[in-house]
Amino acid sequence: MSAVFNRTAENGGLETLVPTTSIFTLLDEFILPQASNSTGPAYLSGASNIAIQDACGRKRIVDHLYALALSALADEDDKGFD
């Protein structure tokens, strides 16, 4: 991880202050390594953290990504992707 990321983490910058949804991919080519748990750089404490691959199933078809984003913007408590 980068020095900027580590410094942000040290100063409590990886926690939400408002309702937040983090939608990310486990196959990102620029931010590595990625994980769908609290060790990944896309994970934000207190947020709804959604890895596309976890939400979209084994076939990795992500055509409903729009629904994930719309659900987050609509502030729906039950995202329906568990």
LUMTOR-294680 format. One line per 3 residues: number of its first residue (from 1); their letters; for each residue z, y, x of N, C-alpha, C, O. Coordinates in nm, 2 decimals, always signed. Each point is the difference from the previous one (the first is absolute). Layout:
// LUMTOR-294680
NUM = A = Z Y X Z Y X Z Y X Z Y X; ...
***
This chain:
// LUMTOR-294680
1 = MSA = +0.00 -0.12 +0.08 +0.00 +0.12 -0.08 +0.00 +0.12 +0.09 +0.04 +0.00 +0.11; -0.08 +0.11 -0.17 -0.02 +0.12 +0.08 +0.14 +0.07 +0.02 +0.09 -0.02 -0.07; -0.09 +0.11 +0.17 +0.12 +0.08 +0.02 +0.03 +0.09 -0.12 +0.12 +0.02 -0.03
4 = VFN = -0.22 +0.03 -0.03 +0.02 +0.09 -0.12 +0.06 -0.08 -0.11 +0.10 +0.04 -0.07; -0.15 -0.16 +0.04 +0.06 -0.09 -0.10 +0.14 -0.03 +0.03 +0.09 +0.00 -0.09; -0.06 -0.04 +0.21 +0.14 -0.04 +0.04 +0.09 +0.12 -0.01 +0.11 -0.02 -0.05
7 = RTA = -0.15 +0.14 +0.08 +0.09 +0.12 -0.01 +0.02 +0.03 -0.15 +0.11 +0.04 -0.03; -0.21 -0.05 -0.05 +0.01 +0.02 -0.14 +0.10 -0.10 -0.06 +0.09 +0.04 -0.08; -0.10 -0.16 +0.12 +0.09 -0.11 -0.05 +0.15 +0.03 +0.04 +0.09 -0.01 -0.08
10 = ENG = -0.07 +0.06 +0.21 +0.13 +0.03 +0.05 +0.07 +0.11 -0.08 +0.12 +0.00 -0.01; -0.20 +0.09 -0.04 +0.05 +0.12 -0.07 +0.00 -0.01 -0.15 +0.01 +0.09 -0.07; -0.02 -0.22 +0.02 +0.01 -0.02 -0.14 -0.13 +0.04 -0.08 +0.01 +0.01 -0.12
13 = GLE = -0.12 +0.00 +0.19 -0.12 +0.04 -0.07 -0.08 -0.11 -0.07 -0.11 +0.03 -0.05; +0.17 -0.15 +0.04 -0.07 -0.11 -0.06 +0.06 -0.04 -0.13 +0.00 -0.11 -0.05; +0.07 +0.21 -0.02 +0.06 -0.02 -0.13 -0.05 +0.10 -0.10 -0.04 +0.11 +0.04
16 = TLV = +0.03 -0.16 -0.16 -0.06 +0.09 -0.10 +0.10 +0.10 -0.05 +0.12 -0.03 -0.01; -0.17 +0.15 -0.03 +0.08 +0.10 -0.06 -0.03 +0.02 -0.14 +0.08 +0.05 -0.08; -0.20 -0.10 +0.04 -0.05 +0.01 -0.14 -0.06 -0.14 -0.03 -0.02 -0.08 +0.09
19 = PTT = +0.00 +0.05 -0.22 -0.06 -0.13 -0.03 -0.14 -0.02 +0.07 -0.08 +0.09 -0.01; +0.07 -0.19 +0.09 -0.12 -0.02 +0.08 -0.05 -0.14 -0.01 +0.07 -0.10 -0.01; -0.20 +0.08 +0.02 -0.07 -0.13 +0.01 -0.08 +0.00 +0.12 -0.08 +0.09 +0.03
22 = SIF = +0.09 -0.20 +0.05 -0.08 -0.02 +0.12 -0.09 -0.12 -0.02 +0.05 -0.11 -0.01; -0.18 +0.14 +0.00 -0.10 -0.11 -0.02 -0.07 -0.01 +0.14 -0.06 +0.10 +0.05; +0.06 -0.22 +0.01 -0.06 -0.02 +0.13 -0.06 -0.13 +0.01 +0.01 -0.09 -0.08
25 = TLL = -0.09 +0.07 +0.19 -0.06 -0.13 +0.02 +0.06 -0.07 +0.13 +0.04 +0.07 +0.09; -0.03 -0.20 -0.10 +0.05 -0.07 +0.12 -0.11 -0.01 +0.11 +0.03 -0.05 +0.11; -0.15 +0.08 -0.15 -0.12 -0.01 +0.09 -0.04 +0.13 +0.06 -0.12 +0.01 +0.05
28 = DEF = +0.21 +0.09 -0.04 -0.04 +0.13 +0.05 -0.04 -0.01 +0.15 +0.06 -0.07 +0.08; -0.17 +0.13 -0.05 -0.06 -0.01 +0.14 +0.06 +0.11 +0.09 -0.02 +0.00 +0.12; +0.09 +0.10 -0.17 +0.05 +0.11 +0.08 +0.15 +0.00 +0.02 +0.05 +0.04 +0.10
31 = ILP = +0.03 -0.09 -0.20 +0.14 +0.00 +0.01 +0.05 -0.14 +0.00 +0.00 -0.07 -0.10; +0.03 +0.02 +0.22 +0.03 -0.14 +0.02 +0.14 +0.00 +0.08 +0.03 +0.09 +0.07; +0.05 -0.19 -0.09 -0.02 -0.11 -0.10 +0.05 +0.05 -0.14 +0.09 +0.08 -0.01
34 = QAS = -0.15 -0.14 -0.09 +0.04 +0.04 -0.14 +0.08 -0.12 -0.05 -0.04 -0.12 +0.03; +0.13 +0.14 -0.12 +0.08 -0.10 -0.06 +0.04 +0.04 -0.14 +0.01 +0.12 -0.03; +0.01 -0.21 -0.06 +0.03 +0.04 -0.14 +0.15 -0.01 -0.02 +0.05 -0.01 -0.11
37 = NST = +0.03 +0.03 +0.22 +0.14 +0.01 -0.01 +0.05 +0.12 +0.08 -0.08 +0.08 +0.05; +0.21 -0.07 -0.04 +0.05 +0.13 +0.06 -0.03 +0.02 +0.15 +0.04 +0.10 +0.05; -0.10 -0.20 +0.01 -0.04 +0.02 +0.14 -0.13 +0.07 +0.02 -0.04 +0.04 +0.11
40 = GPA = -0.04 -0.03 -0.21 -0.14 +0.06 +0.01 +0.01 +0.15 -0.01 +0.08 +0.06 -0.07; -0.17 +0.01 +0.14 +0.00 +0.14 +0.00 -0.04 +0.07 -0.13 +0.03 +0.11 -0.02; -0.09 -0.19 -0.07 -0.03 +0.06 -0.13 +0.11 -0.01 -0.10 +0.00 +0.06 -0.11
43 = YLS = +0.11 -0.14 +0.15 +0.11 -0.02 -0.09 +0.09 +0.13 +0.00 +0.02 +0.06 +0.10; +0.02 -0.02 -0.22 +0.08 +0.13 -0.02 +0.12 -0.04 -0.08 -0.01 -0.04 -0.11; +0.13 +0.06 +0.17 +0.12 -0.03 -0.07 +0.02 +0.08 -0.13 -0.02 +0.12 +0.00
46 = GAS = +0.05 -0.19 -0.11 +0.01 +0.06 -0.12 -0.12 +0.02 -0.09 +0.00 +0.04 -0.11; -0.12 -0.08 +0.17 -0.13 +0.01 -0.07 -0.04 -0.13 -0.06 +0.06 -0.11 +0.04; -0.15 +0.11 -0.13 -0.07 -0.12 -0.04 -0.11 -0.03 +0.11 -0.10 +0.07 +0.01
49 = NIA = +0.13 -0.17 +0.07 -0.09 -0.04 +0.11 -0.09 -0.11 -0.05 +0.05 -0.11 -0.02; -0.18 +0.13 +0.02 -0.10 -0.10 -0.06 -0.11 -0.02 +0.11 -0.08 +0.08 +0.02; +0.09 -0.20 +0.03 -0.11 -0.05 +0.09 -0.11 -0.05 -0.09 +0.02 -0.08 -0.09
52 = IQD = -0.14 +0.13 +0.11 -0.12 -0.04 -0.09 -0.01 -0.15 -0.01 -0.02 -0.05 -0.10; +0.03 -0.02 +0.22 -0.01 -0.14 +0.00 +0.11 -0.07 -0.08 -0.03 -0.11 -0.06; +0.15 +0.16 +0.05 +0.10 -0.06 -0.08 -0.02 +0.02 -0.14 +0.03 -0.09 -0.08
55 = ACG = -0.09 +0.21 +0.04 -0.02 +0.03 -0.14 -0.13 -0.06 -0.06 -0.01 -0.03 -0.12; -0.08 +0.00 +0.21 -0.14 -0.04 -0.05 -0.02 -0.15 +0.01 -0.11 -0.05 -0.04; +0.21 -0.03 +0.09 -0.02 -0.14 +0.00 -0.07 -0.06 +0.12 -0.04 +0.08 +0.09
58 = RKR = +0.03 -0.21 -0.09 -0.06 -0.07 +0.12 -0.14 +0.03 +0.03 -0.05 -0.01 +0.11; -0.03 +0.04 -0.21 -0.15 +0.03 +0.02 -0.02 +0.14 +0.06 -0.11 +0.02 +0.04; +0.21 +0.06 -0.04 -0.01 +0.13 +0.07 -0.10 +0.09 -0.07 -0.07 +0.09 +0.06
61 = IVD = +0.05 -0.11 -0.19 -0.09 +0.09 -0.08 +0.08 +0.12 -0.04 +0.10 -0.01 -0.07; -0.14 +0.13 +0.12 +0.08 +0.12 -0.02 -0.07 +0.10 -0.10 +0.02 +0.12 +0.01; -0.09 -0.18 -0.10 -0.07 +0.09 -0.10 +0.09 +0.07 -0.09 -0.04 +0.09 -0.07
64 = HLY = +0.17 -0.13 +0.06 +0.09 +0.07 -0.09 +0.10 +0.09 +0.08 +0.10 +0.04 -0.05; -0.14 +0.00 +0.17 +0.08 +0.10 +0.07 +0.01 +0.13 -0.08 +0.11 +0.06 +0.01; -0.21 -0.02 -0.08 +0.01 +0.12 -0.09 +0.12 -0.02 -0.09 +0.07 +0.10 -0.03
67 = ALA = -0.05 -0.21 -0.03 +0.11 -0.02 -0.10 +0.13 +0.01 +0.07 +0.10 +0.05 -0.06; -0.08 -0.09 +0.19 +0.12 +0.01 +0.07 +0.03 +0.15 +0.02 +0.11 +0.05 -0.02; -0.21 +0.03 +0.06 +0.02 +0.14 +0.03 +0.03 +0.07 -0.13 +0.09 +0.09 -0.01
70 = LSA = -0.16 -0.12 -0.10 +0.02 +0.07 -0.13 +0.14 -0.03 -0.05 +0.06 +0.09 -0.06; -0.02 -0.21 +0.07 +0.14 -0.04 -0.04 +0.10 +0.08 +0.07 +0.10 +0.04 -0.06; -0.12 -0.02 +0.19 +0.10 +0.08 +0.08 +0.00 +0.14 -0.04 +0.10 +0.06 -0.01
73 = LAD = -0.22 +0.00 -0.02 -0.01 +0.14 -0.04 +0.06 +0.02 -0.14 +0.05 +0.10 -0.03; -0.06 -0.21 -0.05 +0.05 +0.01 -0.14 +0.16 -0.02 +0.00 +0.06 +0.01 -0.11; -0.01 -0.04 +0.22 +0.15 -0.02 +0.02 +0.05 -0.11 -0.09 +0.10 +0.01 -0.06
76 = EDD = -0.18 -0.12 +0.05 +0.04 -0.12 -0.07 +0.10 -0.08 +0.07 -0.02 -0.03 +0.12; +0.13 -0.01 -0.18 +0.10 -0.08 +0.07 -0.04 -0.14 +0.02 +0.02 -0.05 +0.11; -0.09 -0.01 -0.20 -0.05 -0.14 +0.01 -0.15 +0.01 +0.04 -0.08 +0.02 -0.09
79 = KGF = +0.05 -0.04 +0.22 -0.13 +0.01 +0.05 -0.08 -0.12 -0.05 -0.13 +0.00 +0.00; +0.19 -0.11 -0.03 -0.07 -0.12 -0.05 -0.07 -0.08 +0.10 -0.09 -0.07 -0.03; +0.12 +0.09 +0.16 -0.07 -0.07 +0.11 +0.09 -0.10 +0.07 -0.04 -0.04 +0.11
82 = D = +0.15 +0.00 -0.16 +0.09 -0.09 +0.07 -0.04 -0.14 -0.02 +0.07 -0.09 +0.05
***
